[in-house]
Amino acid sequence: MSTTSITNKRELEFAVFCIENIAAAFGKPSGDVYRALSGENGILHQYIVPSYDVLHTQGKDYIVNDIREVMAERGVVL
C-alpha cells in the first residue's frame, strides 16, 4: 500500500484535527494517538491524508466514527 505525504497546511490542520478528536474520544494523549495512526497500519498516511477531500466535508462525529471503524478493521487498539 502506498503512502501519501501531507502536502499543504489544510491537510496538516485536518490531520491534527483528526488526531485531537480521536484522542478526546478515547480519552488518550494525542501523542499516543499520533503514534498509533502513523504506525505500520498506515491509517494517517494511507487513509486520512488521501481521504482528505471527502472526509473534511463531513461533521466531526462522522469523521471520528469513520476513523474508529478503520482502526477496528486494522486492529489498532489505544
Backbone as CSV, one residue per row, in Angstrom:
resi,resn,N_x,N_y,N_z,CA_x,CA_y,CA_z,C_x,C_y,C_z
1,MET,0.835,-1.171,0.000,0.000,0.000,0.000,0.884,1.239,0.000
2,SER,0.599,2.171,-0.879,1.420,3.374,-0.954,0.993,4.367,0.117
3,THR,1.886,5.291,0.409,1.588,6.312,1.404,1.510,7.670,0.742
4,THR,0.752,8.546,1.357,0.595,9.898,0.866,1.135,10.857,1.914
5,SER,1.999,11.743,1.488,2.557,12.742,2.402,1.609,13.920,2.533
6,ILE,1.681,14.583,3.660,0.929,15.813,3.863,1.619,16.887,3.037
7,THR,0.866,17.512,2.143,1.482,18.435,1.188,1.123,19.902,1.388
8,ASN,0.154,20.178,2.282,-0.206,21.582,2.473,-0.774,21.800,3.873
9,LYS,-0.963,23.049,4.214,-1.417,23.432,5.544,-2.803,22.866,5.857
10,ARG,-3.685,22.827,4.892,-5.045,22.303,5.129,-5.002,20.833,5.536
11,GLU,-4.193,20.042,4.829,-4.071,18.624,5.175,-3.457,18.451,6.560
12,LEU,-2.462,19.263,6.879,-1.836,19.192,8.193,-2.844,19.538,9.289
13,GLU,-3.577,20.610,9.101,-4.585,21.007,10.081,-5.649,19.935,10.243
14,PHE,-6.036,19.308,9.136,-7.040,18.247,9.195,-6.493,17.029,9.933
15,ALA,-5.252,16.669,9.665,-4.636,15.527,10.361,-4.592,15.793,11.859
16,VAL,-4.222,17.006,12.254,-4.188,17.371,13.673,-5.600,17.319,14.257
17,PHE,-6.567,17.837,13.529,-7.972,17.784,13.955,-8.395,16.341,14.216
18,CYS,-8.066,15.445,13.302,-8.438,14.037,13.453,-7.759,13.423,14.669
19,ILE,-6.480,13.657,14.805,-5.727,13.101,15.934,-6.283,13.613,17.258
20,GLU,-6.514,14.913,17.357,-7.021,15.502,18.599,-8.416,14.973,18.949
21,ASN,-9.264,14.809,17.958,-10.624,14.346,18.237,-10.681,12.854,18.524
22,ILE,-9.826,12.076,17.918,-9.728,10.654,18.267,-9.192,10.534,19.690
23,ALA,-8.199,11.341,20.032,-7.655,11.335,21.389,-8.751,11.649,22.411
24,ALA,-9.564,12.651,22.128,-10.651,13.016,23.034,-11.673,11.882,23.141
25,ALA,-11.990,11.246,22.009,-12.973,10.162,22.011,-12.506,8.964,22.836
26,PHE,-11.213,8.692,22.814,-10.662,7.559,23.549,-10.130,7.948,24.926
27,GLY,-10.076,9.248,25.204,-9.521,9.699,26.470,-8.036,9.390,26.592
28,LYS,-7.321,9.516,25.479,-5.892,9.204,25.425,-5.106,10.444,25.018
29,PRO,-3.814,10.497,25.354,-2.981,11.620,24.908,-2.850,11.628,23.382
30,SER,-2.820,12.822,22.814,-2.745,12.940,21.355,-1.464,12.330,20.794
31,GLY,-0.380,12.357,21.556,0.869,11.738,21.100,0.715,10.243,20.904
32,ASP,-0.017,9.592,21.810,-0.277,8.160,21.675,-1.104,7.875,20.425
33,VAL,-2.087,8.731,20.180,-2.938,8.549,19.001,-2.120,8.759,17.730
34,TYR,-1.292,9.801,17.708,-0.439,10.035,16.538,0.429,8.817,16.246
35,ARG,1.077,8.283,17.266,1.939,7.112,17.069,1.134,5.919,16.565
36,ALA,-0.073,5.738,17.108,-0.910,4.613,16.683,-1.351,4.764,15.230
37,LEU,-1.734,5.968,14.824,-2.248,6.177,13.466,-1.144,6.274,12.420
38,SER,0.057,6.626,12.837,1.147,6.779,11.864,2.051,5.547,11.814
39,GLY,1.687,4.516,12.531,2.478,3.291,12.548,2.280,2.461,11.293
40,GLU,2.628,1.194,11.390,2.579,0.279,10.248,1.175,0.100,9.677
41,ASN,0.139,0.371,10.472,-1.235,0.216,9.986,-1.570,1.227,8.898
42,GLY,-0.800,2.315,8.813,-0.944,3.280,7.731,-2.169,4.157,7.748
43,ILE,-2.875,4.231,8.865,-4.127,4.984,8.869,-3.911,6.454,8.533
44,LEU,-2.896,7.078,9.089,-2.683,8.500,8.820,-2.325,8.765,7.357
45,HIS,-1.319,8.077,6.850,-0.816,8.384,5.508,-1.419,7.535,4.391
46,GLN,-2.168,6.505,4.742,-2.810,5.690,3.714,-4.327,5.815,3.720
47,TYR,-4.874,6.463,4.750,-6.325,6.643,4.795,-6.717,8.099,5.033
48,ILE,-6.281,8.687,6.143,-6.740,10.038,6.486,-6.288,11.068,5.459
49,VAL,-4.993,11.125,5.159,-4.491,12.130,4.216,-5.063,11.918,2.807
50,PRO,-5.037,10.688,2.254,-5.609,10.513,0.914,-7.116,10.772,0.847
51,SER,-7.816,10.615,1.979,-9.270,10.822,2.013,-9.659,12.233,2.420
52,TYR,-8.682,13.109,2.538,-8.942,14.482,2.984,-10.078,15.136,2.217
53,ASP,-10.047,15.070,0.891,-11.053,15.764,0.079,-12.481,15.358,0.436
54,VAL,-12.685,14.105,0.777,-14.020,13.630,1.139,-14.292,13.830,2.623
55,LEU,-13.350,13.400,3.471,-13.585,13.440,4.911,-13.779,14.852,5.456
56,HIS,-13.027,15.820,4.946,-13.109,17.161,5.550,-14.452,17.828,5.307
57,THR,-15.266,17.276,4.435,-16.599,17.840,4.184,-17.638,17.296,5.163
58,GLN,-17.238,16.335,5.988,-18.155,15.701,6.932,-18.070,16.365,8.305
59,GLY,-19.019,16.048,9.145,-19.013,16.565,10.508,-18.035,15.799,11.393
60,LYS,-17.715,16.395,12.532,-16.742,15.814,13.454,-17.137,14.408,13.875
61,ASP,-18.397,14.196,14.255,-18.825,12.874,14.720,-18.659,11.817,13.630
62,TYR,-19.013,12.177,12.406,-18.853,11.231,11.301,-17.379,10.875,11.115
63,ILE,-16.522,11.883,11.116,-15.083,11.659,10.905,-14.517,10.762,12.007
64,VAL,-14.833,11.071,13.254,-14.332,10.274,14.372,-14.825,8.834,14.266
65,ASN,-16.104,8.647,14.007,-16.643,7.291,13.887,-16.025,6.543,12.715
66,ASP,-15.822,7.228,11.606,-15.221,6.602,10.433,-13.795,6.135,10.746
67,ILE,-13.020,6.980,11.368,-11.635,6.616,11.700,-11.623,5.507,12.746
68,ARG,-12.532,5.544,13.692,-12.623,4.460,14.688,-12.913,3.130,14.000
69,GLU,-13.768,3.135,12.992,-14.060,1.909,12.247,-12.822,1.395,11.521
70,VAL,-12.086,2.313,10.914,-10.850,1.919,10.224,-9.849,1.359,11.228
71,MET,-9.760,1.979,12.386,-8.864,1.482,13.425,-9.244,0.059,13.827
72,ALA,-10.531,-0.183,14.011,-11.002,-1.513,14.395,-10.684,-2.540,13.297
73,GLU,-10.916,-2.152,12.042,-10.625,-3.047,10.911,-9.148,-3.414,10.839
74,ARG,-8.303,-2.472,11.202,-6.848,-2.690,11.100,-6.231,-3.140,12.426
75,GLY,-7.073,-3.384,13.421,-6.588,-3.920,14.684,-5.833,-2.944,15.559
76,VAL,-6.114,-1.651,15.417,-5.426,-0.635,16.218,-6.177,-0.478,17.544
77,VAL,-5.445,-0.684,18.620,-6.008,-0.557,19.966,-5.259,0.541,20.696
78,LEU,-6.021,1.438,21.311,-5.410,2.521,22.106,-5.565,2.219,23.578
